[in-house]
Amino acid sequence: MDILSNLDLTRLYADHLTGNPFATLVCNERKTSRYLLFDSNNRLKGWINEKTGEVKSPFPNFDPLHYRKLAFAGIQILQSSIFQYMADLPDRFSIIEFYLSICDQKELTCYIPDNLKLIDVGKTNSLQEAAQFLNQ
């Protein structure tokens, strides 16, 4: 995925260093059908597909109604030690499934920037929007 964004990477990295989690996932409150679910400490606890009702979490008796729904922006900062947990995974895998498989053992947090703008420049119909964004 090719994303153009107004994200302040310096602020993201500073936030990551403050808590030093295993991973910091950039999220926002946009409308989508699939959400990551975070607790009141901004720690990843699960996932929900609102279109199908499917819920995933490694935590027993998980109730998605008790968690904050955030859309993943596809941007993240990872500790280098996270890659040892990926060693046995196939060449292609879902990063969300991976995060869900370790969120009960490792601290995965969200970073929620103000007024995040994301444009998928991998789509030809988004190129004009991207050009306008860059000219602002």
C-alpha positions, -999 to +999 in steps of 0.1 A: +000+000+000+013+034-009+001+060+015+005+098+015-001+113+048+002+145+069+015+125+099+042+142+119+067+113+121+088+132+147+058+133+171+049+097+164+085+086+172+087+107+204+054+092+216+067+057+209+099+064+228+079+077+258+062+044+265+086+021+246+060-005+236+067-035+214+048-017+186+030+016+181+001+015+156-011+047+140-049+047+142-078+071+138-116+074+143-126+071+106-155+050+093-146+015+082-160-020+086-130-034+105-116-020+137-088-026+161-100-026+197-081-008+224-085-005+262-084+027+282-046+026+282-045+024+244-033-012+244-045-035+216-069-061+229-089-073+198-104-068+164-139-066+150-155-068+116-187-049+119-200-061+086-199-098+095-199-095+133-166-115+136-146-107+167-110-118+174-090-115+206-066-138+225-083-127+258-110-150+272-146-137+276-137-107+254-165-083+249-159-057+221-184-033+236-160-025+264-132-013+240-125+017+218-128+011+181-101+026+159-092+022+123-056+012+115-038+036+092-012+010+081+017+030+097+036+016+127+068+017+146+082-016+157+109-027+182+135-046+163+130-076+186+095-081+172+110-098+141+120-129+161+083-135+166+078-135+129+105-161+121+081-190+118+054-171+098+050-177+060+065-152+036+030-135+033+009-131+064-017-107+079+000-082+101-033-077+120-035-115+127+001-113+139-005-084+162-036-102+176-015-133+183+010-114+205-011-087+221-017-108+252+020-111+257+035-078+244+024-042+247+010-030+214-003+006+216-020+031+194-010+066+184-039+088+174-028+119+156-050+150+153-067+155+119-049+126+102-052+127+064-045+095+044-045+091+006-039+058-011-017+069-040-015+033-052-049+040-068-049+060-101-081+077-091-064+092-060-035+108-078-054+141-084-063+143-048-027+136-038-015+164-061-039+188-044-028+176-010+008+183-018+001+218-031-016+228+002 
